[in-house]
Amino acid sequence: MRSADAVTAIRIALVFVIAYLIINFGAVNPLLQYPLDAEIVVLLMLVMFGLDNLDGYFATRKNPSLGDFVSYLGKEIRGKEQSKSKSALKPPAYGAALDIAGDRITEYTFWIVFTYLQIIPIYVVLIIMTRNCLADALTLSKGKTFSKMRSAFGRVASSHMSRALYQVVKASTIIYLSLVYLAGWPLWIGDALVVVAVAYSLLRGAAEIYEAWV
């Protein structure tokens, strides 16, 4: 198994661990008599989202190093295009699909968890699932990926800056909603973040669907 795929697998496993902790230990447990510390969940989530960048790094480097990863991460945060190492091995056909699957599992798991905990309404999950199914199906039917988008509208969604910004929005929303349940943070801010995250997701999905038709 490639290092990038192993990181993706660990990231997916961590998603389920975090979801289990939130659901089972977020409120006062009658057996343990104390709630799960919010700091633990936030730390695990930061690791989880960090692994999303780490698998991308391993996929583009044959000889990874800590210094090179720090430079790579800095460019990711600033939304700059990443150059692939010339010595990097050609990724298998399933590599990109596995990474997308990890993103989808992360999204669906937490949206469903927050719905189960009655923090967000069910239609948020339905909108996200419908958007992803349509965009993924139409994009794959044309054999296109984010990196192959050519239209001006498509590049709005596929640009490195756009993807980096969406990662920040999604991560911020998921972490904040967890704190709404675990630490009693104001729900209205979480609602605002959900609106932004869903709107941004729909915009990028519209760009994908448009790209599939041109």
Secondary structure, DSSP 8 states (H G I E B T S, - for coil): --HHHHHHHHHHHHHHHHHHHHHHHSS--TTT-S---HHHHHHHHHHHHHHHHHHHHHHT-SS--HHHHHHHHHHHHHT------TT-----THHHHHHHHHHHHHHHHHHHHHHHTTSS-HHHHHHHHHHHHHHHHHHHHTT--GGG--SHHHHHHHSHHHHHHHHHHHHHHHHHHHHHHHH---HHHHHHHHHHHHHHHHHHHHHHHHHHH-
